[in-house]
């Protein structure tokens, strides 16, 4: 049976137009354009700048007839005014389900409390992979921040269902005595990207791309150490080039390593960009060194759609994106040596075998990691609520 569902999200228009904040506008667009729609979706967005948001959504070709915008208020009655805006929107829409797509800050909590007063079934999407770690570790400052942020959310908002990017969330929810009642958790096994922008260039370049924040948990230093290890072993890189796209606290350290090893011509640093498609479309491989999970990384998904083989550490459900030795390599040993061997194996392939690997990566985004497959998962989740 079809349901009227409100998708709720806060979007800061000044932030880069990537990640989950702008995956969901794409999903809403694609759902509206689908030949058969199981449910009636409305998109309720709180934003800092309504006109700029409309311009961004227009650029994404998002139909605006079912989009409602809540403006961020900036006066001393801000909270009351914003809660009133939420109340009026819900009175108008009368949804059966209210699905919170992302949770950016505790400023959103009062709006969710207002929704909870008026809607029986609130749902939530877990798009952040460090939530379980935040409640079991203290070795990084972000864990204390996340523990407070999500602890308050799950205590005060009684979600009936959770759609999770990550397969450790069901066990986490079950183990927390303070989360009560327990929400029903569904875990996705497929996600997609904007294939209109990412597709293999006709003439690929011998480039391997690392595109991520230069932060400790992304392990850019591990990538650099693997390159240095191969160089010092005498491996011939021939015409190959490594591109590192990003910035962050590890930047000075990894650049110093490159300079000390005299590899400045082999490794090129590029600043972050809102549109990485030209770079990925032209490259041959994408590498991920992050600590905890590679699925469902949007950047990795985009790299696959652009026809890149994937080289990654053996973490989480990486296997859902990387079919070992078919569209890339999952390092057999989770170490610098293991990563270096995976890079060496890819570069050493014949042109024909390398081409097959890259084509298989692209094909996975055509056959399995598709808008249709993702929509089926979400519809199945909503049907049970």
Secondary structure as UniProt FT lines:
FT   STRAND          4..11
FT   TURN            13..14
FT   HELIX           20..33
FT   STRAND          40..47
FT   HELIX           50..59
FT   TURN            60..61
FT   TURN            65..66
FT   STRAND          67..71
FT   TURN            76..77
FT   HELIX           78..93
FT   STRAND          97..100
FT   HELIX           106..108
FT   HELIX           109..118
FT   STRAND          121..126
FT   TURN            129..130
FT   HELIX           131..134
FT   TURN            135..136
FT   HELIX           141..156
FT   STRAND          161..164
FT   TURN            167..168
FT   HELIX           169..175
FT   TURN            177..178
FT   STRAND          184..187
FT   TURN            195..197
FT   STRAND          207..211
FT   HELIX           216..218
FT   HELIX           220..232
FT   TURN            233..234
FT   TURN            238..239
FT   STRAND          241..245
FT   TURN            249..250
FT   HELIX           251..260
FT   TURN            261..262
FT   TURN            264..266
FT   STRAND          267..270
FT   HELIX           277..282
FT   STRAND          285..288
FT   TURN            295..296
FT   HELIX           298..305
FT   TURN            306..307
FT   STRAND          309..312
FT   TURN            316..317
FT   HELIX           318..320
FT   TURN            325..327
FT   STRAND          328..330
FT   HELIX           336..347
FT   HELIX           351..367
FT   HELIX           371..383
//
